[in-house]
Every structure is written in structure tokens, then in C-alpha cells.
């Protein structure tokens, strides 16, 4: 006889890791925003830049803020193009994060385990609709982890705009 909570804790832990990994992406973007403004990594000015960055709760607005400063500061068209491609990738990855963050954990009696029940969204996004098993959540986590690595690498490679 199978316990009714089979897989529930593992699904919840995977969802938590997905949220945590997305947080790292947002934190890196906030640091990049501060750096593009020429502000230090730590201290009162950096804290203010983070407050400004996180004031709009809409991710697209946050990306627009970074894009505006980047387009003003960075003259290298190759870097600008790379940023635009990265933004498009992040919009898709954000859909994965949102879907996982707003799902419900339920028992699938056919699979005899818990699954994440997702709110379906537009078919143009390449991700499962309906439900995700633990393995699929772990794949989503890996996609978000890789996006975080890409954002961090891009941020590290940007020119420096520190003031005096």
C-alpha cells in the first residue's frame, strides 16, 4: 500500500529550489542595474539601486529598466544584441518559474505519486501543460539554473561604469 504523501515533499522541495534559483537571477539583474548606473556593489547607493529595481513588481518593467541603462551606457552593438537575446530567453524562463510558483501539488492516483498541477498558458511556450512529475520539475530547475549562469556570465563581462 502506497502512502498518500508519496513524492509530496520532493515536489515541494523542487518548487522551492526553482523559486530560489529565480531569485538569484533577479538579484544578479539588480546588481547589473546598479553597476550600469555606475554604483558600487555594496553600500547605501547599491541598496538604493536595488530598491528602485524591485519597486516595479513586473519583470518586463525591470528588464526594460536594465535595457534602458544598458542601451545608454554600452556602445558595443554585439553586447546590445546579446542582451536582447538574453532578455527573450529570460521571458520564456520566467514562464517556467511562474508556472511552477503558482501550481498546486496533488496526488495522481494513476501514477501513484504527487505531481505539480500547472496552470496552462499559451502553446507557444515549450513546456508541459497540465501536470509535471518530479523529474520534469527537476528539468525545469536545470533550465532556470542554466539561465542564471548565463545572466551572471553576461553581467561579469559587461564594461565597468564605476564613478571616481
Beta strands, then each sheet from edge to edge (+ up, - down):
strand 1: 104-108
strand 2: 113-117
strand 3: 131-132
sheet 1: 1+ 2- 3+
end
